[in-house]
Amino acid sequence: MRILHSSVIIKPNNNRVILRPFEPINKERIKKIIDRINNLSEEEVVQEYESVKSLYSLRHKNIEKFFIKRFNEVKKYSSLNDNIPEIKKLLIGSYFSNEYSLESTALFNPSMVWHPEQTNLSADKKRFIISLRATGEGHVSSIVFRSGVIDTQNNIELDEASIYAEMPSIKLISDDTYEANFEDMDISERTLFPQLDSEMNGMEDARFVLFTDDNGEKNYYATYCAYDGHNISMQLLQTKDFKNFIITKLKGKEVQNKGMALFPRKINGKYVMLSRQDNENNFIMFSDNLYEWDSKQLLMEPKYSWEFFQIGNCGSPIETEKGWLCLSHGVGPARRYSIGAFLLSKDDPTKLIGRLKEPLLEAKEHERNGYVPNVVYSCGGVINGDYLVFPYAMSDYVSSFAYVNVNDLLNKLLNEK
C-alpha cells in the first residue's frame, strides 16, 4: 500500500502576533503606572504615543481600538475620567497591552474539512480548511486556520496566509459557554485564543467534523482539549461559517482525558463519540445529548508493538461503504508516535471489523526532529475522490499532507481483521 506525500509544508511564523492584556498581578500598581503617564506633559504624551504607534501600528489592523479597550478596562483603578485627551487614553492603554507571537514555537496537529464555500472553482477542484494548534511562549496553544484548494490528482495549493492575526469579539453566555465572532477577514487571520479559566493555558488538538443532523442541517463541530495549567477538560466548538463560533464545556462523568472525536452523524438516533479515558485504550460512547456523555464501551486495546504504550484516535471517523474509517495513533518504544487505521461496522460501530497490523505512517528521518521528536500526528482528514487525504504534524513543529488510495486501505483493513 503506497503512502504519498505532498511537498506542501505549513510552517510557524513568529511575525504573526496578537495583542493581549498586560497588567501587574498587584492591581494597586496600576494606579501608580497611570499616575506616572498622567503626569507627562502634553508634548511628552504625543512624543511617547507617536513612538508606540510607529513601532506597532503596521503589525495590527486596528491597534488603537485595542488600546482604547484596554484604557476602559483599567481606568477603574485610577481617579481619571473620560475627559482626558484621546491620545492620553491611547498611551495609557498601550502600557497595559502586549504582543504575543502565537505560533512562534510550533504549528501542528492539523484537522482538515471541506470549506463551506465551494463557488468559483473548476469542476476538478475543492476548497478546504485546515485548523492547526499554534503554540507560542509559555506553551500556550490557540486554534488558527489556513485554507486552500485540492484537485482530483491531490495537488494542493495553500492560500497565502495573512501577515495579521486577529482576535474575535467575545460574548460570555454562561460560566462555561461563550460566543466568539469575527469580523469579515481572511480566514488565516482568525485566531481562537483562550478565554475561559479552564482553557487559559491552551486550546489543544481540535478535531473538526462536518456534522449532518437528522433534518439535514449541517454544522461544523470540533472537540478540543482545554488546559488551565493543572487540569484538562473537553470543550465543544460549533460553527457554520468559521466566522461565528459557540464554545461550550462538555459535561458528564465520562468526559475525561483527551482525544474525543465526534462521528459525522447520529447512529440509531444517538450521537456517537470516540474517546480515551484511561490514557491507554480506545473507547466508544453514545449519548442523547451532544453536550453530556455518561457512559463508554471498550473498543480497542494496544495490540501491536508500535502501539504497546497507548493508542488513541487521529480525528473523527469517516463514513465509507465498507464501514467507519478511523485514523489512530500508537505510541511505541522511545515515545515514538505512529499513525494507524481501523474500521468499524457501519451499522454497529462498537464492532471492530478491521485494523492495520503495521503503521500507516511513521516519521521519516527528516521528520523526526522538532518541538517533540519522533512524532507524527493528525486530527482528521477527508476523502477526495479515490483517496484519503490527511494533514499531519511532524514532531509537533510543522505540518504537511499525506494521501493513500482509500479502496486499497479498506481492503487491507478487512484482510487484516
Phi, psi and omega per residue, in radians:
M1 nan 2.159 -3.003
R2 -1.657 2.154 3.046
I3 -1.715 2.167 -3.132
L4 -1.829 2.658 -3.084
H5 -2.187 2.438 3.030
S6 -1.425 2.638 3.063
S7 -1.463 -0.082 -3.128
V8 -1.265 2.245 3.081
I9 -2.152 2.228 3.093
I10 -1.741 1.977 -3.019
K11 -1.917 2.607 3.054
P12 -1.198 2.620 -3.116
N13 -2.278 1.906 -3.078
N14 -1.349 0.043 3.040
N15 -1.431 -0.275 -3.115
R16 -1.496 1.986 -3.033
V17 -2.252 2.605 3.009
I18 -1.996 2.870 3.057
L19 -1.717 2.379 3.138
R20 -2.282 2.708 3.006
P21 -1.073 2.536 3.127
F22 -2.470 2.021 3.138
E23 -2.722 2.724 -3.106
P24 -1.228 2.656 3.080
I25 -1.089 -0.724 3.074
N26 -1.389 1.798 -3.027
K27 -1.165 -0.310 3.099
E28 -1.129 -0.417 3.132
R29 -1.231 -0.413 -3.086
I30 -1.059 -0.755 3.123
K31 -1.061 -0.712 3.140
K32 -1.094 -0.731 -3.135
I33 -1.142 -0.773 3.130
I34 -1.107 -0.709 3.129
D35 -1.075 -0.686 3.130
R36 -1.097 -0.729 3.127
I37 -1.187 -0.715 -3.101
N38 -1.129 -0.443 -3.129
N39 -1.453 -0.088 3.069
L40 -1.198 2.605 3.051
S41 -1.232 2.862 3.131
E42 -1.023 -0.693 3.130
E43 -1.142 -0.710 3.140
E44 -1.174 -0.661 3.097
V45 -1.066 -0.827 -3.141
V46 -1.062 -0.797 -3.115
Q47 -1.084 -0.792 -3.129
E48 -1.118 -0.770 -3.082
Y49 -1.231 -0.646 3.098
E50 -1.083 -0.605 3.084
S51 -1.148 -0.787 3.096
V52 -1.052 -0.804 -3.089
K53 -1.080 -0.713 -3.120
S54 -1.198 -0.522 -3.124
L55 -1.378 -0.591 -2.917
Y56 -2.094 -0.312 -2.977
S57 -1.158 -0.546 -3.129
L58 -1.348 -0.165 -3.123
R59 -1.648 -0.080 -3.089
H60 -2.493 2.579 -3.091
K61 -1.263 -0.665 -3.072
N62 -2.523 1.208 -3.038
I63 -1.201 -0.558 -3.086
E64 -1.229 -0.561 3.061
K65 -1.066 -0.705 3.136
F66 -1.222 -0.714 3.137
F67 -1.093 -0.718 3.095
I68 -1.138 -0.690 3.084
K69 -1.047 -0.760 3.141
R70 -1.181 -0.655 3.063
F71 -1.030 -0.800 -3.125
N72 -1.125 -0.457 -3.131
E73 -1.432 -0.465 -3.089
V74 -1.840 -0.195 -3.064
K75 -1.101 -0.406 3.133
K76 -1.101 -0.334 3.128
Y77 -1.482 -0.058 -3.103
S78 -2.185 -3.123 3.102
S79 -1.736 0.185 -3.134
L80 -1.215 2.708 3.029
N81 -2.147 -3.129 -3.060
D82 -1.370 0.047 -3.102
N83 -1.478 -0.082 -3.138
I84 -1.263 2.750 -3.106
P85 -1.039 2.588 -3.123
E86 -1.013 -0.672 -3.078
I87 -1.163 -0.551 3.091
K88 -1.248 -0.638 3.048
K89 -1.047 -0.766 3.141
L90 -1.081 -0.745 -3.132
L91 -1.148 -0.772 3.106
I92 -1.056 -0.782 3.125
G93 -1.058 -0.605 -3.123
S94 -1.166 -0.540 3.131
Y95 -1.209 -0.372 -3.109
F96 -1.942 0.561 3.094
S97 -2.313 2.695 2.977
N98 -2.633 2.741 3.102
E99 -1.516 2.553 3.075
Y100 -2.287 2.146 3.114
S101 -1.490 1.692 -2.870
L102 -1.298 -0.343 3.115
E103 -2.149 0.515 -3.089
S104 -1.188 -0.459 -3.092
T105 -1.639 -0.789 -3.048
A106 -2.864 2.776 3.071
L107 -2.462 1.755 -2.847
F108 -2.625 -3.068 3.124
N109 0.835 1.132 -3.039
P110 -1.452 2.698 3.043
S111 -2.284 2.372 -3.001
M112 -2.089 2.269 3.048
V113 -2.401 2.826 3.074
W114 -1.291 2.415 -3.117
H115 -1.148 2.478 3.081
P116 -1.162 -0.291 -3.123
E117 -1.934 1.974 -3.101
Q118 -2.106 0.343 -3.129
T119 -1.430 2.882 3.062
N120 1.030 0.682 3.075
L121 -2.208 2.619 3.023
S122 -1.221 2.830 -3.011
A123 -1.107 -0.374 -3.080
D124 -1.645 0.184 -3.074
K125 -2.248 2.620 3.048
K126 -2.357 2.559 3.139
R127 -1.682 2.453 -3.131
F128 -2.285 2.877 3.025
I129 -2.154 2.386 3.029
I130 -1.976 2.224 2.924
S131 -1.696 2.559 -3.124
L132 -2.395 2.672 3.006
R133 -1.568 1.983 3.106
A134 -1.726 2.271 -3.094
T135 -2.197 2.322 -3.129
G136 -2.216 -2.650 -3.111
E137 -0.915 2.361 3.110
G138 1.329 0.200 -3.141
H139 1.040 0.567 3.053
V140 -1.491 2.211 -3.073
S141 -1.871 2.527 3.060
S142 -2.331 3.008 -3.141
I143 -1.876 2.168 3.101
V144 -2.197 3.001 -3.014
F145 -2.361 2.649 2.940
R146 -2.356 2.772 3.105
S147 -2.304 2.875 3.132
G148 -3.054 -3.028 -3.121
V149 -2.264 2.436 3.058
I150 -2.194 2.446 3.138
D151 -1.788 -3.091 -3.065
T152 -1.208 -0.276 3.084
Q153 -1.684 0.161 3.122
N154 1.166 0.422 2.964
N155 -1.344 2.234 -3.030
I156 -1.939 2.274 3.030
E157 -2.095 1.941 3.096
L158 -1.402 2.402 2.992
D159 -1.200 2.514 3.133
E160 -1.142 2.276 -3.131
A161 -1.312 2.471 3.102
S162 -1.157 2.713 3.057
I163 -1.360 -0.221 -3.091
Y164 -1.723 2.680 2.964
A165 -2.266 2.212 -2.999
E166 -2.161 2.498 3.103
M167 -1.608 2.645 3.085
P168 -1.438 2.917 2.893
S169 -1.416 2.487 -3.014
I170 -2.017 2.329 3.044
K171 -2.188 2.001 -3.138
L172 -1.379 2.156 3.136
I173 -1.642 -0.724 3.069
S174 -2.686 -3.045 -3.114
D175 -1.098 -0.423 -3.085
D176 -2.196 0.284 3.134
T177 -2.464 2.389 3.058
Y178 -2.602 2.812 3.043
E179 -1.827 2.480 3.039
A180 -2.176 2.062 -3.039
N181 -2.150 2.202 3.126
F182 -1.755 2.554 2.974
E183 -1.284 3.055 -3.125
D184 -1.227 1.870 -3.093
M185 -2.636 2.911 3.096
D186 -1.054 2.494 -3.056
I187 -1.121 -0.488 3.139
S188 -1.239 -0.243 3.104
E189 -1.488 -0.334 -3.013
R190 -1.329 2.158 -3.053
T191 -2.210 2.075 3.035
L192 -1.637 1.780 -3.093
F193 -1.838 2.596 -3.070
P194 -0.864 2.379 3.137
Q195 -2.164 -0.781 -3.135
L196 -1.401 2.707 3.081
D197 -0.995 -0.606 -3.082
S198 -1.169 -0.299 -3.081
E199 -2.128 0.252 -2.988
M200 -1.111 -0.381 3.088
N201 -1.794 0.143 3.028
G202 2.707 2.514 2.961
M203 -2.029 1.853 -2.869
E204 -2.012 2.409 2.855
D205 0.990 0.994 3.111
A206 -1.161 2.267 3.090
R207 -1.895 1.759 -3.090
F208 -1.504 2.565 3.056
V209 -2.603 2.470 3.022
L210 -1.536 1.948 -3.021
F211 -1.771 2.311 3.080
T212 -1.918 2.078 -3.134
D213 -1.372 2.969 -3.106
D214 -1.034 -0.499 -3.140
N215 -1.551 0.100 3.129
G216 1.586 -0.133 3.130
E217 -1.171 2.428 -3.108
K218 -1.994 2.380 3.043
N219 -2.436 2.582 2.947
Y220 -1.589 2.273 3.037
Y221 -2.087 2.664 3.000
A222 -2.515 2.237 2.946
T223 -1.575 2.440 3.063
Y224 -2.550 2.804 -3.117
C225 -1.622 2.141 3.063
A226 -1.689 2.382 -3.085
Y227 -2.257 2.193 -3.116
D228 -1.737 0.109 -3.090
G229 1.843 -0.326 3.123
H230 -2.347 -0.686 -3.048
N231 -2.159 2.718 3.066
I232 -1.977 2.661 3.039
S233 -2.575 2.798 -3.119
M234 -1.794 2.355 3.131
Q235 -2.085 2.716 3.085
L236 -2.111 2.252 -3.140
L237 -1.917 2.403 -3.118
Q238 -2.288 2.376 3.072
T239 -2.738 2.709 3.006
K240 -1.845 -0.437 -2.939
D241 -2.334 0.031 -3.092
F242 1.089 0.327 3.005
K243 -1.960 -0.692 -3.095
N244 -2.085 2.159 -3.047
F245 -2.161 2.528 2.943
I246 -2.045 2.209 -3.091
I247 -2.048 2.207 -3.061
T248 -2.349 2.472 3.060
K249 -1.379 2.252 3.102
L250 -1.280 2.638 -3.089
K251 -2.213 2.934 3.119
G252 2.044 2.680 -3.031
K253 -1.202 -0.315 3.126
E254 -1.766 0.200 3.038
V255 -1.491 1.476 -3.064
Q256 -2.411 2.716 3.027
N257 1.077 -2.909 -3.069
K258 -1.807 3.050 2.876
G259 1.390 0.638 3.007
M260 -1.476 2.374 -3.083
A261 -2.409 2.100 -3.038
L262 -1.443 2.378 2.991
F263 -1.173 2.682 -3.043
P264 -1.361 -0.014 3.052
R265 -2.787 2.922 3.046
K266 -1.243 2.692 3.046
I267 -2.222 2.156 -3.089
N268 0.917 0.694 3.051
G269 1.418 0.091 -3.097
K270 -2.175 2.588 2.957
Y271 -1.226 2.572 -3.092
V272 -2.301 2.468 -3.077
M273 -2.466 2.373 2.888
L274 -1.429 2.628 -3.106
S275 -2.734 3.005 3.057
R276 -2.621 1.637 -3.033
Q277 -1.478 -0.331 -2.935
D278 -2.000 0.248 -3.128
N279 1.140 0.268 -3.046
E280 -2.493 -0.794 -2.972
N281 -2.007 2.809 3.019
N282 -1.628 2.358 3.112
F283 -2.137 2.909 3.020
I284 -2.264 2.496 -3.076
M285 -2.271 2.603 3.071
F286 -2.213 2.537 -3.141
S287 -2.704 2.579 2.991
D288 -1.416 -0.297 -3.050
N289 -2.095 2.103 -3.103
L290 -1.029 -0.462 -3.012
Y291 -1.793 0.062 -3.101
E292 -2.456 2.238 -3.039
W293 -2.332 2.018 -2.987
D294 -2.081 -0.088 -3.121
S295 -2.492 2.777 -3.138
K296 -2.585 2.801 3.031
Q297 -2.285 2.440 3.081
L298 -1.157 2.292 -3.114
L299 -1.934 -0.834 -3.079
M300 -2.565 2.550 2.988
E301 -2.049 2.752 3.038
P302 -0.978 2.369 -3.059
K303 -2.267 -0.662 -3.055
Y304 -1.871 2.790 -2.971
S305 -1.054 -0.550 -3.104
W306 -1.321 -0.057 -3.134
E307 -2.319 0.291 -3.067
F308 -1.028 -0.599 -3.051
F309 -1.278 -0.817 3.078
Q310 -2.958 2.814 3.035
I311 -2.245 2.901 3.083
G312 -2.911 -3.081 3.091
N313 -1.750 2.813 3.066
C314 -2.108 0.835 3.075
G315 2.105 3.048 -3.089
S316 -1.206 2.551 3.089
P317 -1.063 2.637 3.124
I318 -2.007 2.237 -3.095
E319 -1.377 2.243 3.043
T320 -2.256 2.979 3.117
E321 -1.088 -0.493 -3.044
K322 -1.699 -0.030 3.118
G323 2.503 -3.068 3.111
W324 -1.493 1.959 -3.131
L325 -1.501 2.180 -3.074
C326 -2.204 2.317 2.948
L327 -1.498 2.526 -3.127
S328 -2.239 2.936 2.916
H329 -2.237 2.584 3.092
G330 -2.258 2.536 3.122
V331 -1.974 2.142 -3.097
G332 -2.009 -2.670 -3.092
P333 -1.066 2.542 -3.139
A334 1.009 0.556 3.120
R335 0.921 0.772 3.087
R336 -1.542 2.149 3.119
Y337 -1.636 2.305 3.034
S338 -2.220 2.767 3.104
I339 -1.823 2.250 3.089
G340 -2.094 -2.865 3.118
A341 -2.690 2.631 3.026
F342 -2.540 2.882 -3.039
L343 -2.263 2.319 3.139
L344 -1.980 2.619 3.105
S345 -1.027 2.403 -3.081
K346 -1.167 -0.675 -3.100
D347 -1.515 -0.493 -3.121
D348 -2.395 1.510 -3.039
P349 -1.218 0.032 2.989
T350 -1.345 -0.188 -3.114
K351 -1.700 2.091 3.084
L352 -1.485 2.040 -3.071
I353 -1.968 -0.044 3.095
G354 -2.893 2.562 -3.088
R355 -2.786 2.263 3.135
L356 -1.240 2.394 3.084
K357 -1.403 -0.512 -3.139
E358 -2.033 2.737 3.122
P359 -1.079 2.541 2.994
L360 -1.286 -0.658 -3.087
L361 -2.537 2.265 3.038
E362 -2.173 2.748 3.137
A363 -1.159 2.172 2.994
K364 -1.273 2.938 -3.055
E365 -0.995 -0.718 -3.098
H366 -1.354 -0.094 3.127
E367 -1.789 0.019 -2.985
R368 -1.417 -0.347 -3.047
N369 -1.894 2.352 -3.134
G370 3.119 -2.645 -3.134
Y371 -1.127 -0.748 3.035
V372 -2.243 1.859 -2.999
P373 -1.123 2.723 2.944
N374 1.171 0.536 -3.086
V375 -2.151 2.280 2.807
V376 -2.091 2.446 -2.996
Y377 -2.737 2.456 3.091
S378 -2.315 2.715 3.046
C379 -2.044 0.328 2.999
G380 2.314 2.476 3.136
G381 -2.255 -2.920 -3.095
V382 -2.405 2.855 2.986
I383 -1.716 2.156 3.129
N384 -2.037 1.703 -3.073
G385 1.140 -2.068 -3.128
D386 -1.620 0.160 -3.018
Y387 -2.195 2.486 2.884
L388 -1.502 2.102 3.124
V389 -1.965 2.203 3.124
F390 -2.440 2.322 3.027
P391 -1.351 2.652 3.106
Y392 -2.598 2.685 3.135
A393 -1.694 2.522 3.087
M394 -1.826 1.969 3.065
S395 0.877 0.709 3.068
D396 0.905 0.684 -3.101
Y397 -2.302 -1.051 3.114
V398 -2.166 2.968 -3.086
S399 -2.277 2.660 3.091
S400 -2.559 -2.844 -3.090
F401 -2.307 2.559 2.984
A402 -2.312 2.764 3.096
Y403 -2.626 2.649 -3.074
V404 -2.542 2.542 3.095
N405 -1.062 2.126 -2.998
V406 -1.211 -0.586 3.124
N407 -1.208 -0.692 3.062
D408 -1.058 -0.741 -3.131
L409 -1.147 -0.784 -3.133
L410 -1.111 -0.721 3.121
N411 -1.125 -0.699 3.119
K412 -1.152 -0.707 3.105
L413 -1.066 -0.779 -3.117
L414 -1.227 -0.553 3.109
N415 -1.282 -0.418 -3.105
E416 -1.775 0.263 -3.094
K417 -1.162 nan nan
